[in-house]
Amino acid sequence: MLANPIGLEDWKAKGVPYQGIDQAYQSELKKSAEGIRAYQQSTYYAGHWEPRYDRWVEMQAGMYRGKDRKRVAWNQALTSDMVFTQPVVYEFNQLRVPTLLLIGEQDNTAIGKGLASEEVKKELGRYEVLGEQAAERIPDATLVEFPELGHSPQIQAPETFHKALLDGLSEL
């Protein structure tokens, strides 16, 4: 089961400039609850915000405020670098298990999109297209799309998401 996975497109190949790990680390060290909230609002929840989402912001922001904040920032920089430089999109055809792909079509996640030109940004993170493309590449994939939801459909509409998840898993 994949729920709005990142790596459905090759951002570097699409024109997003590479940011080195040291630069990414410095950027991660500057993260705040306000910045995380703004990002989640635009990406995770399709521009819509509800106070119940604050717990997820505070959870993430808390990691950046804690005693291990430098380790968190470093690990996030490494993870982002790995996802950016090793997109899994090229390996989908190798999957040999039935795959349930759950996609919030309003998602627009794209690592490094803030570094991209306006022209390139317009073409990134279009999950209404990326979900269909991924399903075509994955043998034995079942695609479930949520047209009104973003990157975190399991949080934005848990009842809808869980029903789709359980129904989809029962059919695999």
N, C-alpha and C positions, 0 to 999 in steps of 0.2 A: 504494500500500500504506500502510495506517495501522495502527500498533501502539499500542494503548492511548493514543490521542490525548487530550489535554486539550481542553476546549472542547465536549464532547458535551452539556453542559447550561449553562444560563444561571444562574450562581450568584447573581448580583445579584437577578434576578427571583425566585429561590427564597427570598430573605430573608437572604443573607449581607451583612452591612454592608460598605460600601465603605471601604477603607483608602487614604488618600492616598499618593502616591508618596514623599513625604518620610518618612512613618511606615514605609512598607514598606522604604525604604532603611535606616533605623535598625534595623529588625528584621533585615535581611539582614546588617548589620555584626556582629551578635551571633552569627551561626551558628558552630557548632563541630562537630568530628567526632562528638562524643557526641550532639548534637541531630540531626545529619544521619542518624546510624545509627538512632536511635530512630524518626525519621520514615520512613526507608526500610523498617525492619522492619515497621512497622504498615501501610504503604501499598504499597511495592514488592513485598514478599515474603509478604504475607498472614499476618503474625505469626510467620513462621518465619525463622530466621536460620542461616546457615552462614558459617563463617570466610572462605570464598572471596568473599563479598560485600564484605568489608572493602576490597578494592582500589577499588571504586566509591565507597565512602564517602571514602576517602583522596584519591581523584582530585578529588572535589567539594570536600572540606574544604581541600585544597591550594590551590585557587583563592582561597579566602577568607583564606588565610595568606600568600599571595604578595605581592610588591611592588605588584601591581595590584588588591589586594583591594577598594579603594574603587570602582574601576571595575567589578569583577565584581558587587559589591553593588548598585551603581546600575543596571547593565544588567539584573540579575535583577529589581529592583524595577520597572523599565520593562516588562520582558517580562511579569511577573505582572499588571501593570496592564492591558496590552494584551489578554491572554487573558481577564481578568475583565470588562473593559468592552466587548470585541468578540468574544463567543463565536461560533464558526463554525457552531454548530448550525443557525442560521437560513439558512445558505447551502448546505447539503448538497444540496438539490434542484437546484442549479446545476452540479453536477459532471457532466461529459460524457465521462468515461473509466471503463472498468471499474475497480472499486475492491475491493481485498482488505482486509478489516477484521479484524485479529487482536486479540482481546480476552481479557485475563486477568480473569476474572469476580470475583476477590477484590480487585481494585483498588478503592480508595475515595478516589482523588485528587479534591480539590475545593479550589481556591485560596480562601483565606480562611475555611475551615471552622473554624479555631480561634477566629474572631471571632463565629461564629454561635451562636445559642441551641441548647440540647440538642435541642429539638424539630426545628429546621431541620437540624441535623447528621445526624439519623437518616435524612433523605431525600436526602442528598447523596452523590455518588460511588458510586452503585449500578450498577456497570458490567455486572452480569448483566442489567440492564434497559436501560441506556444503549446497549450494543452492539446489541441488537435494534432499539431505536428509531432509531439511526443508520443501520443497514442498511435499514430501511424508508424512510428519507428519501433515501438515496443511490440514484439510478437505477443499475442494473446493479452492485449491491454483492453481494459474497460475504462472509459472516460466518463466521469460525472462532473458536469460543470455547474457552477453557481454564478449566474450572470450578475447578480447584485453584490457579491461578496468580494473581499480583497484577499490579501496574503494569509490571513488567519481565519478561515471560515469556521474552524472548530471553536473559536472564541467569539466571533461575531454572531454566529447563529448556531449555537451548539446543538439544539434539537434537530435542526435540518441536517447539519453535518453528521451527527451520530446516526440518524436514520439512514442516510445515504451510505455511510460506512458499513453499518450492520447489514443492510440490504445487499450492498456490493460484495461484502465478504461471504455472505451466504450463497451467492451465485458463482463464486470462484471455484 
